[in-house]
Amino acid sequence: MNKDVLICGVGGQGTVLASKLLAAAAMEEGNKVHSAETIGMAQRGGSVTSHVRIGDRAYSPLIPSGGADMIMAFEPSEAVRNLSYLKQDGVVIVNSVPVKPTTESLNDTGYDGTEMIAYLKSRCKKCVVVDAEELCSSLGSSRYFNVAILGVAVGCEGLGLPEDTVLAEIKKRVPQKFVETNEKAFLIGVQTGRKYID
């Protein structure tokens, strides 16, 4: 299997955990994996981007421009910012709920993510839009969206990984008291992703 997946969001959204779970599950399936994170002022809400390269064709951890099979975006503007990485026939899975930067709070520019989503839909062959708050409503917090979006990617068959392998990595890598909720988040994501199978 060869897959290049770019995961992007802002600090505090759990992009790094999502990338570690994806990389670990891919390795468990016998694949070579390279991964790297680029983190810009993450604690202050800055951009966080994780590159996960699965398979023999990857000789470096960073995905080249136009090389990503999938972008998993935790925030609409981060999806647009990283769109140049996507292949022509690549898939974008994006959270419709924006994280408003400090400048938006101060100036009230009206940023709500809708223009970004419209742009993505116009530029991408396949754009799966999910609402993190709605998806995680039964879990009590949208903090579990990082694992739920991974479930969406597995469910829509965009990663080529079995559910059970990812669930096993959640059990191994998530603190014990959060395992059950993260498993639920992942399975909710899988059910949602299945609606988008071609």
N, C-alpha and C positions, 0 to 999 in steps of 0.2 A: 504494500500500500504506500502511495505517495500523497501526502496532503500538506499544504502550507496554510496555517491558520493564524490570523492576526486577531488578537483580543485587545480591545481598547476601551478606556473609560477615564475616570478621574480618581484621584486619591481617595481611598476609603471605601470604594465600591467592591473590592474583592477580586479584581482582575488577576492578580498574581496567584491567588489560590485556584481560580478557575484554570489558569494555564498549567499549574503544577498537577492538578487532577487529570487534565487532558494528556499531558506528557507522560505521566505515570501509567495511565490506562493504555496508551499506545505502546509503551515499552513492555507492559505486561502481555500484550498481544504479539510480542516478538519483533517489534519494529525498532529501527534506529531512530532516535529523536535528538534534535538540537533545539534549544530554547534560549531566549534572552529577553530581558526586560529593559525598556528605556523609561526611566521615571523622572519627571520634571516637577520638582516642588510638590510631590504627591501629598504631603501632609497638609498643604494649603489648598487642596482642590485642583492641583495641576494635573496635566495629562499623564496617563500611564498607558504604555503600550507593551504588550507581550507578543513575541514572535514564537510560534511553535512549528517546527519543521519535522515532519514525519516521513521516514523512508530513505532509501539509498541515494536519491538524487540531490539531497541537501548536503552541501560541503561547508556551509557556514550557518551560524544560528540566525542571521537576519534575512528576512524574506526580501527579494529584490522587488523593485517597482513593477507592478503588473503581474506579480507571481502568486498572489494569495488565492487559494481556492475558496476561502471563506473569511469574512470579517464578522466577528462577534462584538457588537458595540453596545456598551452599557449606557451610552449617552448619544443623542442625535448629532450634535456638532462634532463629537469625536469620530463618529462614523464618516462624516463628510471630510474631516481633516485627514483621515487615513484612506480615503477612497482610491487614491492613486496606486495603492498596493494591490487592489483587486484585479483579478483576471477578467477578461471580457465576459466570460460566461460564469463568473464566480457568484457566490451567494452572500448576501448581507443579512444578518439577523440583528435587529436594532431595537433597543428600548425606546419607546416613544416619550418617556418621562424625562424632561431635561433637568440637568443640574445647573442652576443659574450661577454664573461666576459673580465675583464681588462687584465687578464693573456694572453688571446688570442690576444688582441690588441698589447701587448708588445712582444710576442714571435712568432706570426703568425704561429700557429700550423696547420692551414688549416681547423679548425672546421667550417663546414657549415651545420651540422645537418643531412646530408644524411646517415651517418653510424648509427646514433641513430634511424632514421626512419626505416632503413632496419632491425635493431635489434628488434624494436617493432613489425614489420610485421611478423618476424620469431617467435616471442614468444606469440603473441596475436591471439586469435580466430577471433576477429573482431577489426580491426584497421582502423579508419576513419581519413584520412590525409587531412587537409585543409590548404590552403595558406592564411594567414591573410591579406596580402597585396592585393592579388587578390580578396578575398572575400569582402573586404572593399573598393575596388578601386572607386566605385561610390559614396562613402561617403566622400571622400577627406582625410581620415586618417584611419590608422589601429588601432587607439586608441579605436575604437568602437568594436574591435574584442571580448572583454570580453562579450558583449551582443550578438554578432553574434554567438559565439560558444555555448552559451546557447540555441540559436535558432536551431543550428545544433542538439544538444542533444534532444530537443523537437521534431524536425522534423523527426529524425530517430526512434522516439518512444522509446527512451531509458530511459525517465524519468517518463512517465505515467502522464504527466501534460498537461492540455489544453492550447493552444496558448493564448486564451483570458485572462486566469488568469495571465499568465506571463506579457502580455501586460499591464494589469491593474496595476501590481506592478511596472512596468517601469514608468508609469504615476505618481504613488505615490512617488517613491523613487529617481527618477533622477531629477536634477534641471530642471526647466521648459524650459529653453532655449535649452536644449539638448534632450528633450523628443522625438521630431519628428525624429531626426537622429537616436536615439537609437531604436525607433520603427522600422525604416527602416532596421537597422542592424539586429535586431532580426528576421524580416520577411525574409530577405535575407538568414540568417542562417537556418531558417525553410525549405525554398525551397531547399537548399543544402542538408540538413539532410534527406529529403524525398527520395533522390536518393539512400540512404543506408538502406532503410527499407528491412528487410529480406523477 
